[in-house]
């Protein structure tokens, strides 16, 4: 059974930084592409960032490109989301997810991810 556990969320002021972590267990982490999604109150869950199995390729939603960075450490079975210059509109529950299908590029659709964490709340407010 694959388990994904997010951590690192919290309440921060606009302009601050946070690093989210997602620890994986159960199977071979390095075989999965990983993604971060978020869901704001009253909105649908949306793609934020993705990273290939090796970590060599990343992809970002336009709204976070240049401010957020996704990385992974396959030795630690962990994927990270480094978030800088946070804005109130970044307030959401952030989820990590695992894509087990070998594919070209990075999946940005929820349906392509098989395993999900429980989410971690990020609140950006003055």
N, C-alpha and C positions, 0 to 999 in steps of 0.2 A: 504494500500500500504506500503510495506516494503522499508525503505530507509537506506542505509549504507553510511556513510560519513567518509572517511579517513582524517587524518591530521598527522602532525609531520615530514613530509619529508623535505629534504633540501640538501644543499651542505656541505659536511664534508670532512675532510682529512682522509687518510688511518689510521686505528687504532682507530678512534673515535667511539663514540656510539650514537645511536639515539633510540628514542622510538616512534613508530607509534601507533596511536589510531584509532579505528573504532567505531563510535557511531551509534547505531541502533535505529530505531524507527518503529512504525507501528504495531507490534504484540509482542508476548511473546518471548523475547530474549532468555530466559532460556530454551526454547524448541528447540533451534537450535544448532547444532554443527557449529563451525566457522573455517574458514581457511584463510590463507594468501597465495597469489600467487604473482608472479612478472613476468614482461616482460621486458627483456633487448632489446636494439635496434637491429633489425634484427633477433631476436630470438622469438621462440614461448613462450607463457605464461607457467610458470611452478609452481608447488606446492612448497611452502616453509615450511609451518607449519600448523598444525590443532589441535583443542582442542574440547573435548567432551562437552556436554551441561552443565554438572556439573563443568567442569574444572578439573576433576580428572585424565584425561588421555590426553597426548599430543603426537604428532608425528611430526618428522622433516625430511626434506630432508637431505641426507647425507652431502651435501655441507655446511649446516649451523648448523648442530648439534654440540652442545657445545659452539656455539657463539651467537645463537639467542634463545630467549625464548618467547613462546606465553602464555599469561595469559588472564583471563577475569574477569570482575566484573559484575555479573548479576544484582546487585542492581543499577548499573549505565548504564546498557545496552551497555557495552563497552568491546571490545576485544583489546588487546595490542600486539605489537610485539617489544620486546626489542632486539636491535641489537648491539652487541659488536664487537670489533676488525674488523671494517668494512674494506673491500678491494675494490679496483677499480672494480673488477668483480661483486660486489654486486650492481653496478649501474643499476637501473631499475625503472620502474613504479610499485609500490606495490599496490595490490588490496586486500581488504578483501571480503569474500563471506560467505553466509549462506547456510547451508545444513539442510533442514527441515525434511529429512527422518530419522526416527528412525532406527539405524543400529548398528551393532557391529563394534567397531573400528572407525577409522577416514577415511573419504574419501580423496583420493589424486587426483582424477580425476576432471577436470573442470566440466564435464557434470553432476556431482553429486551435484553441488552447484546451487541453484536456483536464489539467489539474489546476486548482485555485487555492490560494490562501484565504484566511478569514478576514483579511483586511486590517489596515491600521489607519486611524483617524489623523488627518492633518488639518489643523485650523490655523488660518492666517488672519490675525485681527489685531488692531491697535488697542 
